[in-house]
Amino acid sequence: MKSHPQDRTETLQQQANRIRQQVIRLVARRGQGYVQQGLGAADIFTAIYLNEMNIHAGYFSDIGRDRCILSTAHNSAVFHATLAEAGLLDSNRLDTYCDDGSELEVNVSERLGDSVEATCGSLGQGLSVAVGMALSAKKKALHGRYFVILGDGEMQEGQTWEAAMSAASFGLDNICLVVDMNRMQVEGDTDQVIKMEPVADKWRAFGWEVCEVDGNNMEGLLRSFSRARNNTEKPFAVIAHTVAGKGVPFLEGQLSHNMVLDATTANDALKVLEEAS
């Protein structure tokens, strides 16, 4: 029986909570990593992989499948946790995260297999990859959709805007870009590195259909993706404002790109998330 929309939203919120717990466990294994980005983006990853993407039996052998290109390839903990939650990765493999020789690397790569559509270790590449894939799909009359998760700091890369201009010029309405606006990059607050606002107006000026949303509000995210699904003629950008460390009150808002996560902090964070389950 198909779930009531409210039930569906609550289920997705619970899945996002489980993904956050995995992010903590994975980063805690190394004692340092991209925990703040992962906690902040968990709702976005959940909405895409567990609701929007058409994942089915034989998924990877389907050339016309929906695809998600992770431009923020360093955000690997939440990516791997989401694949496991979606049934696209054996959860037992999470125990090898960042071990020597493991395919679950700190920067996501195609060594992991079919679940990685492209290695985007150099920031700013993901949208360009998606434009090529989406244009090819159009020419071949394939019906898959192309999701891209882009960090806000990546908008400082010129390649991003070349890709944005190309996507609009080719009328690639099969692209849905999500900009994770967590205001965080290596050097600190994105706004103190290079001011980027008005972000939504920039994407509109490049010929995109745009909506802004609270990226930690599941219901709002689902409405945005519903708009994207029904959009035609233009590529669609979801500007998703997220909070670093979301879900763990004593971590929320801390802009730490590669945070040290000691065992005590990890255990305290897990307690908070487990109590919220």
Secondary structure in CASP SS format (residue, H / E / C, confidence):
PFRMAT SS
TARGET T0000
AUTHOR 0000-0000-0000
METHOD secondary structure of the structure
MODEL  1
M C 1.00
K C 1.00
S C 1.00
H C 1.00
P H 1.00
Q H 1.00
D H 1.00
R H 1.00
T H 1.00
E H 1.00
T H 1.00
L H 1.00
Q H 1.00
Q H 1.00
Q H 1.00
A H 1.00
N H 1.00
R H 1.00
I H 1.00
R H 1.00
Q H 1.00
Q H 1.00
V H 1.00
I H 1.00
R H 1.00
L H 1.00
V H 1.00
A H 1.00
R H 1.00
R H 1.00
G C 1.00
Q E 1.00
G E 1.00
Y C 1.00
V H 1.00
Q H 1.00
Q H 1.00
G H 1.00
L H 1.00
G H 1.00
A H 1.00
A H 1.00
D H 1.00
I H 1.00
F H 1.00
T H 1.00
A H 1.00
I H 1.00
Y H 1.00
L H 1.00
N H 1.00
E H 1.00
M C 1.00
N C 1.00
I C 1.00
H C 1.00
A C 1.00
G C 1.00
Y H 1.00
F H 1.00
S H 1.00
D C 1.00
I C 1.00
G C 1.00
R C 1.00
D C 1.00
R E 1.00
C E 1.00
I E 1.00
L E 1.00
S C 1.00
T C 1.00
A C 1.00
H C 1.00
N C 1.00
S H 1.00
A H 1.00
V H 1.00
F H 1.00
H H 1.00
A H 1.00
T H 1.00
L H 1.00
A H 1.00
E H 1.00
A C 1.00
G C 1.00
L C 1.00
L C 1.00
D C 1.00
S H 1.00
N H 1.00
R H 1.00
L H 1.00
D H 1.00
T H 1.00
Y C 1.00
C C 1.00
D C 1.00
D C 1.00
G C 1.00
S C 1.00
E C 1.00
L C 1.00
E C 1.00
V C 1.00
N C 1.00
V C 1.00
S C 1.00
E H 1.00
R H 1.00
L H 1.00
G C 1.00
D C 1.00
S C 1.00
V C 1.00
E C 1.00
A C 1.00
T C 1.00
C C 1.00
G C 1.00
S C 1.00
L C 1.00
G C 1.00
Q C 1.00
G H 1.00
L H 1.00
S H 1.00
V H 1.00
A H 1.00
V H 1.00
G H 1.00
M H 1.00
A H 1.00
L H 1.00
S H 1.00
A H 1.00
K H 1.00
K H 1.00
K C 1.00
A C 1.00
L C 1.00
H C 1.00
G C 1.00
R C 1.00
Y E 1.00
F E 1.00
V E 1.00
I E 1.00
L E 1.00
G E 1.00
D H 1.00
G H 1.00
E H 1.00
M H 1.00
Q H 1.00
E C 1.00
G H 1.00
Q H 1.00
T H 1.00
W H 1.00
E H 1.00
A H 1.00
A H 1.00
M H 1.00
S H 1.00
A H 1.00
A H 1.00
S H 1.00
F C 1.00
G C 1.00
L C 1.00
D C 1.00
N C 1.00
I E 1.00
C E 1.00
L E 1.00
V E 1.00
V E 1.00
D E 1.00
M E 1.00
N C 1.00
R C 1.00
M E 1.00
Q E 1.00
V C 1.00
E C 1.00
G E 1.00
D E 1.00
T H 1.00
D H 1.00
Q H 1.00
V H 1.00
I C 1.00
K C 1.00
M C 1.00
E C 1.00
P C 1.00
V H 1.00
A H 1.00
D H 1.00
K H 1.00
W H 1.00
R H 1.00
A H 1.00
F C 1.00
G C 1.00
W C 1.00
E E 1.00
V E 1.00
C E 1.00
E E 1.00
V E 1.00
D E 1.00
G C 1.00
N C 1.00
N C 1.00
M H 1.00
E H 1.00
G H 1.00
L H 1.00
L H 1.00
R H 1.00
S H 1.00
F H 1.00
S H 1.00
R H 1.00
A H 1.00
R H 1.00
N C 1.00
N C 1.00
T C 1.00
E C 1.00
K C 1.00
P C 1.00
F E 1.00
A E 1.00
V E 1.00
I E 1.00
A E 1.00
H E 1.00
T C 1.00
V C 1.00
A C 1.00
G C 1.00
K C 1.00
G C 1.00
V C 1.00
P C 1.00
F C 1.00
L C 1.00
E C 1.00
G C 1.00
Q C 1.00
L C 1.00
S C 1.00
H C 1.00
N C 1.00
M E 1.00
V E 1.00
L C 1.00
D C 1.00
A H 1.00
T H 1.00
T H 1.00
A H 1.00
N H 1.00
D H 1.00
A H 1.00
L H 1.00
K H 1.00
V H 1.00
L H 1.00
E H 1.00
E H 1.00
A C 1.00
S C 1.00
END
